[in-house]
Amino acid sequence: MDTVHTIGRRKTSVARIFVTKGKGSISINNKKFTDYFPTSTLQYKVQQPFILTNTKDNYDLKITVKGGGSNGQAEAVRLAISRALCKINNDFRSELKPEGLLTRDPRMVERKKFGQKKARKKFQFSKR
């Protein structure tokens, strides 16, 4: 197996991931994975596909993430890892699909409309 490249997106975050056989090292934007995502919940989100497929220390990951906040970036990385694992072994699909890890979350910020204060909020109406 050589390098597998996939992309994951969430809101405005985009994660590009390169997976190779290895000992389980994860680097995100040339930083250690635990330094980039300091909280345990974000670390769990990134490792969730490996935990479900029992492949925790089998692959090395090189990840570049742009845009969005830390939660959106973690979920974008999770989607990219899930897609990469399905490319490597299609049997993992049956374990990842029921957990919703292969579904791209389509929710985005609604755009602001002209003549309004925000996307849905209007300027105050005065009858007289």
C-alpha positions as CSV (number, residue, x, y, z in Angstrom):
1,M,0.0,0.0,0.0
2,D,1.3,3.4,-0.9
3,T,-0.1,6.8,0.0
4,V,-3.9,7.2,0.0
5,H,-5.1,10.8,-0.4
6,T,-8.7,12.0,0.6
7,I,-10.5,15.2,1.5
8,G,-13.0,15.9,4.2
9,R,-15.1,19.0,4.6
10,R,-17.3,20.5,7.4
11,K,-18.8,24.0,7.3
12,T,-15.8,26.1,6.0
13,S,-13.1,23.6,7.1
14,V,-11.3,21.5,4.5
15,A,-9.0,18.7,5.6
16,R,-6.5,17.0,3.2
17,I,-5.1,13.7,4.5
18,F,-2.3,11.4,3.4
19,V,-2.4,7.9,4.8
20,T,0.5,5.5,4.8
21,K,1.3,2.2,6.6
22,G,3.1,3.0,9.9
23,K,3.1,3.1,13.6
24,G,0.2,5.5,14.3
25,S,1.8,8.9,14.2
26,I,-0.6,11.8,13.4
27,S,0.7,15.2,12.4
28,I,-1.7,18.1,11.6
29,N,-0.3,21.2,9.9
30,N,3.2,20.0,10.9
31,K,2.3,19.9,14.6
32,K,1.7,16.9,16.8
33,F,-1.9,15.8,16.9
34,T,-2.3,16.3,20.6
35,D,-0.9,19.8,20.4
36,Y,-3.2,20.9,17.6
37,F,-6.4,19.5,19.2
38,P,-5.7,20.0,23.0
39,T,-9.1,18.8,24.3
40,S,-10.0,15.1,24.7
41,T,-13.3,15.4,22.9
42,L,-11.6,16.8,19.7
43,Q,-8.9,14.1,20.0
44,Y,-11.6,11.4,20.3
45,K,-13.4,12.8,17.2
46,V,-10.2,12.4,15.1
47,Q,-9.5,8.9,16.4
48,Q,-13.1,7.6,16.2
49,P,-12.7,5.9,12.8
50,F,-9.7,4.0,14.0
51,I,-11.3,3.0,17.3
52,L,-14.4,1.6,15.4
53,T,-12.3,-0.4,12.9
54,N,-9.6,-1.5,15.4
55,T,-6.8,0.0,13.3
56,K,-5.5,2.5,15.9
57,D,-1.7,2.2,15.4
58,N,-1.6,0.8,11.9
59,Y,-1.4,4.0,9.8
60,D,0.7,7.2,9.8
61,L,-1.3,10.4,8.9
62,K,-0.1,13.7,7.5
63,I,-3.0,16.2,7.6
64,T,-3.4,19.8,6.4
65,V,-6.5,21.6,7.6
66,K,-7.7,25.1,6.6
67,G,-10.6,27.3,7.6
68,G,-13.3,27.1,10.2
69,G,-13.0,26.5,13.9
70,S,-11.5,23.7,15.9
71,N,-14.6,21.6,16.1
72,G,-15.3,21.9,12.3
73,Q,-11.7,21.0,11.6
74,A,-11.8,17.9,13.8
75,E,-15.0,16.7,12.1
76,A,-13.5,17.4,8.7
77,V,-10.5,15.3,9.6
78,R,-12.8,12.6,10.9
79,L,-14.6,12.4,7.5
80,A,-11.3,12.3,5.6
81,I,-10.0,9.5,7.8
82,S,-13.2,7.5,7.3
83,R,-13.1,7.9,3.5
84,A,-9.4,6.9,3.5
85,L,-10.1,3.7,5.5
86,C,-12.9,2.8,3.1
87,K,-10.4,3.3,0.2
88,I,-7.9,1.0,1.9
89,N,-10.4,-1.7,2.9
90,N,-14.0,-1.6,1.7
91,D,-15.1,-3.9,4.6
92,F,-14.7,-1.0,7.0
93,R,-17.6,0.7,5.3
94,S,-20.1,-1.5,7.1
95,E,-18.7,-0.4,10.5
96,L,-18.4,3.3,9.7
97,K,-21.6,3.9,7.8
98,P,-24.1,3.2,10.7
99,E,-22.1,5.6,12.9
100,G,-22.6,8.4,10.4
101,L,-18.9,8.9,9.8
102,L,-19.2,8.7,6.0
103,T,-21.9,11.4,5.7
104,R,-20.8,15.0,4.9
105,D,-22.6,17.3,7.2
106,P,-24.3,19.8,4.8
107,R,-25.1,22.5,7.3
108,M,-23.5,25.8,6.4
109,V,-23.9,29.4,7.6
110,E,-26.8,31.0,5.8
111,R,-25.8,34.1,3.8
112,K,-26.8,37.6,4.8
113,K,-29.5,39.1,2.5
114,F,-29.5,42.7,1.4
115,G,-32.1,45.0,3.2
116,Q,-31.7,42.9,6.3
117,K,-29.6,43.0,9.4
118,K,-28.5,39.3,9.2
119,A,-29.5,36.2,7.4
120,R,-33.0,36.1,9.0
121,K,-33.1,39.1,11.3
122,K,-34.7,42.2,9.9
123,F,-34.3,45.9,10.7
124,Q,-36.8,47.2,13.3
125,F,-40.1,48.0,11.7
126,S,-41.8,51.3,12.6
127,K,-45.4,51.7,11.6
128,R,-45.6,55.4,12.4
